[in-house]
Amino acid sequence: MSDKDITVALSGPPNILVSTPACVATCISKGIIRGPAVKESLSMMILDEADLLLSYRCEVDLKALIPHIPRSCQSILMSATSSSDVDKLTKLLLHNPFVLTLSEVGQAKDDVIPKNVQQFWISCDAKDKILHILALLKFELIQKKVLIFVNSIDMAFRLRLILEKFGIRSAVLNAELPQNSRLHIIEAFNARLFDYLIATDDTKTKEKQTNEENKKEATLSRKRKKQTNKENQKEQKVSRKHLQQTLDAEFGVVRGIDFKNVFTVVNFDMPLDATGYVHRIGRTGRANKTGASISLVSPKEDSTFKEIEHMLQDVEKKDMDCISPFPLLTKDAVESLRYRAQDVARSVTTRDVQEARRQDIKNEILNSEKLKSHFEENPTDLDLLKHDKLLCNKEIPAYLRDVPDYLIDPKTKEASNAVKLSRAAMHIDKPQRRKRQGFKGGSGKSRDPLKTFSAEGKRGRRRKEREGEPDRRKKSKKA
């Protein structure tokens, strides 16, 4: 919003103001919001996702706001997890704080993951992850809607391009997109205009890991006493990488976004720690609804997976494994798609991924202004844009869309039918789209060209009529 729009919006003044610390601090410094008025009238301040505020570099802005917060103001910090950042923020803003831990209805206080969420895992090589996700989606072994987490934007688009070739429509929630488009993607997913959403995870843990690596490198460089030009170049590369990760962290989709009725969360890439796992799985099983999570674990991710299991066992005080092997996907079902999946995966090159990213950003930037103006007039209309439209310009082979029956083993077919029956029992149907107004002609046999086709043609029928022969078509109609 421009300064003019903000001034108009705050002319009220409002009873409740929702904003970022940076925006409020800027408005106070520009005089759009009067500091003394805030100090006189502010009665409650709520900081959501408190454990992320400092990682978003809001510390300076929060310190700038402290002089305008009256001591009588009630401050609340909300976070799904506790961390050193939360403790630091507590000391900065709160006086004599009280910690309140809440749990879902029917959920034990110590349960990190609600009991209504089933947790599964599949062990596979990193190169076979695409093969396994294809089998899960193509054979319909998991319940929709599905939220798929990856650790990079490139992998998100690569996965989307491969799914497209198999006739599976999906969308990517991308930090590079305009805000209007990102909000519309979430609203469209919540409205079930598409069932598969690929999301890049928030990278707070990546930043932490990178910072630790940087500290180690700095210590080693001090011991060496001399720093070569190569080390300088390396530090520059690390800083550029850090900036890119900061960009991704500013749009962590696992945090603070209301995904509605997500039945299955798939960890295509494993999170870097147990905290990231908890936040991802928290997208399903909300409001005491059932949900499931499936994690694809490669040998390199095995140590992280064991760390997550140990954390869940310690917190929930269980001796048994909290995450079970996924029972519905058989080895035969995976192998039946290997030949096709490998061919398709090889056809999606790095250049295709980069082109898809550029095309997606270009489309969304052009549509962003349309969205803004359209939704001001039609706030309930979500079908203006399709975020799951094809990115690939090449023609997709028709045989990839359908899996022949001979490739589906009986156990997989039985499992797929069970999932479909469960889906029907829950009355989960896609919203009916508006039908296009097309040709208002008749239908049925009278309009079927195969039923009215005659090898003789019009000229042949006219010639026979002149010669006195009856028209067989008219005769059959009279009969």
N, C-alpha and C positions, 0 to 999 in steps of 0.2 A: 504494500500500500504506500501511496505517496504521503508526504507530510500533510498535504491539504486534506486527503481522505481521512487520515488519522485524526486531524483536528476536528473535522465534521463528526466523526464517529464518537469522539470523546466530549463533544459539546454538551452532552446530557447533564451532568456526568453519569456514567454507568454505575450500577451497584456492584457488578462483577466484571473484572477485567482479566482476560486470558491473553497472555503474551509471553515472550521470552525475556530473560533478564537484560539482554543486549538492547532489545527494542525499548523497554521501559527506561533504561538508563539514558538512551539516546534522546527519547522524548523529554525527559527531565532536563537534560543539558541544553536542548533547543528551546525550552520554555513551553512546549506543547502541553506537558503535564507540569503543574506547579508543585514544586517540592514541599512547601509549607502545607499545601492542601492535602497532600498524601500523608504527611505526618499527623495532621489533625483528624483525618477521616478513616485511615486504614485500621481495620479491626481484625482482619485475618489474612494471613499469607500462606499459600499452599505451594510447595515445591514438589512436583511430580518427577518420577525417575531421578531421584536425588543422587543415586550412585553414578549417574552419567553427566550431571551438570558440570562438574569440574573437568571431565575429559572433553567436554565441548568447549573448553576454554572460556567458561562463564565466570571464573573466579574474580577477575577484575571488575566485571559488571556487577556482581553480587556485592563486592566490597564498596562499590560506588553507591549502591542502594541502601546500605546499612544506616547512614546518617538520617535517611528519610523514614526509617521504620521506627514507630514509637515503641517504647518498652511494654506498653499495655497490649500490643498486637500479639495475637495468638498465631504462632508459626507451626506449620505441620510439614514434615519431610516424609514423603512416601516412596518406598522402594520395595521391589520384590526380593532383593538380596542386600545383605549388609557388606560393607567394604571399608577400606581405609578412607576412601573419598567421602563416604557418608559420615564417618567419625569426624573428619576434618570440617565438613559442612556443618555438622552439629555444633562443634565448638565455635564456629564462626557466627552462627545465627541464633542458636537456641540458648535459653537460660533455664537451668534445672529441668532438662528434658526427661520425658517418660516414654519408655519403649513399649509399644502395643503391637503384639503379633496376632494377626487375624488368620483364620483358615476358612476354607469353603464349608458349606453346610454338609454335615455328615462326614467331614474329613478330620482325621486325627490331627492334633496340633503339630506333631512332629513330622507329618507327611510332607515331603518336598513336592512329590508328584501325586496328584489326587488318585484315589483308588479306582475311580471310574475311567482312568486312562490306562489302557494296556500298552506295555512297552515291549517291542520286538527288535531283533537285530538279525542281519544277514552277513555272513562272512564271505567276502569275495575279493578278488584282485582289483586294484584301482582301474585297470583297463577294462574290466568286465562290469563296472558299475552301470554304464549306460545300458548294457545288455539286461541287467537285472531290473532297472527301472522300467525299461520297455516291457518286460514280461509282466511286471506288477500292473502296469497301466493297460496294456493291450489285452491281457486276459481278464481284466477287471477283478483282480484279487483283493483290492483295497477299496474302502468306502469313500465316496466323494462327499464333500469337496476336499481337495488335496493341496497342501502347502509344502512345496519342495524347497529345501534350503541348500544353497551352494556357498562357497567361500570366495568367489570372484565373479565379476560381471561377465568376463569372457566365457567362463564355464556356463553361466546362465543362458547366454545366447547360443552357445554351441548345443546345449541340451534342448533348447527350444527349436532350433533348426532341425535337429534329428527327430524330435517328436512330430514336427510338421510333416516330415516325409512319410511317417507312419499314420498320418491322418488324425493325429492327436493335437487339438488346438490348445494353446496355453498362452500365458502372458508373462512378461518379466517386470518385476518391480525394481526399477533402476534408479539409483541415486542421481544419475545424470539428467533425468527428465525434469521438465518444469513442474512446479508444485501443483498446478491445476490438474495436470495429467496424472500425477501420482495419486492425488486424492480421488480422481475419477476411476482409476484402475482399482483402487481398494473398494470403492462403492459398487463398481460393476461386479467385482468378485463376491462381495457380500450379497448382491442381488442375484447371484448365480447365473450371470450372463455367460460365464465360462467356469469350468470346474477345476482347472489346474493353474496354479500361480507359482512361478519360480521366483524366489526371493534371495537377494544377497544379504548375508548376515551382518550384524553390526560388528565392528572390528576393534572394539575396546581392548580385547585380549590381544589382538595382533599388535596394536600400538604398544601395549605393555611389553610384549615379547621383543618388539623392535627396540624399544628404549633400553631394555636390559642388555641386548646385544650391543647397542651403541656404547653403553657404559663400559662393557668388557673391552670393546675395541679401544676406547679412550684410555683405559688403564694400561693396556698393553703398549699403546703408543707412547705413553709417558715413560714406561720402563725402557723402551728402546731409545728414548731421548731425541731421536731424529725421526722426522716424518717425511716420507718420500712423496713425490708428486702422485704416484699411483694411489697412495693412501688418501690423499686429498680428493682425488677423483672418486674413490670409493665412498667417501663420506658424502660427497655431493649426490651420488646415486641413492644412498640411504635416505638423505633428506628429501629427495624427490619422491621416493617411495613412501616416506612418512606423510608427505602432503596428500598423496593419493589416498592413503589409508584414512587420513583425517576427513577427506571428502566423503568416503564411504561411511565413516563413523557418524557423520552429521545426519545420516539417514539410516539408522539402524531399524530395520523393519520388525525385529522381534520386540521392540520396545515401544510402549505407548500407543500402539495402533490397535483398534478394535476390529479384529477379524471375527466375523459372525459365522457360526455353524461350520467350523472347520472340523471335519471328522478324522482326517489323517494328516499327520506331519511326517514327512520323509526327510531324513538327514542324508542327502546325497553325498555331501562332504561332512565329516564329523566336525563339531565345534572344537575349539582349542582347549577348552577346559570344562569342568562340571557345571560351572555357573552358566556358561553359554548354552549348555544342554538343557538346563532347567528352564531358561527363558524361552527356548525354542518350543519345548514340549508344552509350555504354558499357553500356546496358541490354540490348543484343542482341549476338550473336556471342560469348557467354561459353563458356568451357570448349572453345574451338576449334570451336564450332558455327557454321554459316553464319547470316548475318543480313543485313538490309537496312534502310536508312533513306531516308525520303522527306521532303523539306522543301518546304512550300508558301511561296513567296517572293513577296510583294507588292512593288510599286515602292518603297514607303517602307522596306522591309526589305532593299533591294538592296545598300545600303552595308554593312550587317552581314554579308550573305551573301558579299560580295567580301572582307571582312576575314577571314572564316572560311576561304575558299578560299586566300587569301595565306598564312595561318598554316599550313595543311596543306601547301602547296607548299614553304614555307621549312623546316618541320620535317622533312618526308619527302624533301626535296631532289628534287622532281619539277617538270618544266617543264609537263607536261600538267595538265589539270583533274582534280582528285581527285573532284569531284562531277559526275556525268553527268546529262543530261536523262532523265527517266523515259520509256522507249520504249513502254510498253504502253497508256497512256491517250491515245486519239485525241480530236481536237476534236469529231468527230461524236458520240462517246460522251458527252462532257460536255454538249453542246448538247441531246442527246435528253432529258436530265433537267431542263433549265433551267426549263421551264414549271411542272413539279410542285414542284421545289425552291423556286422563288421564292414560290409560293403557300403552301407549308408554312412557310417562313422568316418570311413576313409574319404568319402566324397565331400564331407564338410571340412573345408580347409580353414586355416587361420585367416586367410583373406576373406573368406565367406563370413566368418564371425565378425571381423572388423567392419565389413560392408553392412552387415545386418545391424550392428550398433549404430553406425552413421545414419542408416535409413530410418531406424526407429526414433532416434533423436530428432531427425529432420521432420518426420511426420508429426511427432508430438509437439514440437515447437510451433509448427504451422497451425496445429489444431488447438493449441493452448488458448489463444485469444478467442477462437470460436467457442470453446468450452466456457470461458469466462462470461462472454456476452449471452450465450445460450442459457446457461443455468441461472442467470439473474432473472430471466423471463420464464424459464421452465425448470424449476428446481427439482421436480420429480422425474424428469425425463433422463434416464440413464443410457438410452440406446442410441445416442447421437453418434458415438464413435465405437468402433470395435477394436479393442486393444489386443485381441487374439487373432487378428487377421494375418495372413501369410506374409512372412518376411522374404522367403526364397522366391526369386524370380524364375527359376528353372521349373519346368513342368515336372510334377511329382508322379512317378509311376503308379498306376492304379492298383497293381497287385500288392503293393505295400500296405494299403489301407485295410485289407481283410486278411485274416489268418485262416488258411484252409483247415478243415476239420482234421485231416490226417496228421497235422502238426501238433494238435492238442491232445495230450494224454488224458485218459479217463479221470484220473485224480484231480487234475487241474480243472477239467470241465465241471466236475462235481463241486469243487471249491468255488468256481466262478458263479455257478447257479445258486449256491448258498448265499453268496454276497448279494446277488441280484434279488433274491427272495427277501433277504433282510432289508434291502433298500426299499422294496415295495411295501413291506410291512410298516416301515417308518413314514410312508407316504411322502417320499422325497422325489418330487418331479420338477423338471426344469420349467421356468415360467414360459408361458406360451407367447411367442413373438407375434407381432401384428402381421396378418397375412397381407401380401401385396395384392393390390387391385389390378388384376390382369384382364385378359380377354373374357368378355361375358358371353361367350358362345355356349352351345350345348355341350353335354358330356355324354359319355357312354358310347354305345355302338354307333349311334347316329353320327358322332363326330370322330370316331376312330378311323384313321386312314387305312388301317389294315383290314377293317371290316367293309369299307366302301371301295376298296381297290378293285379295279378291273383291268385285266391284261389287254382288253380290246381298246380301251381309251374312249374319249368322247367321239372322235372321228369314226371309229369302228361302229359305235352304237348308232350314230346318225345314218351311216351307210346302210345298216341292217334295217333301220326304220323305213328308209326310202324303198328298200327292196321288199318290205312287207313282213320281215321277220320280227317277232316280239323281242322286247328287251328283257333278258333274264333277271336283271336286278329289280325291275318293276314287278315282274311276276312273283319273285320271291317275297317282295314286300307285301303283295296282296295276299299271298299264302299265309 
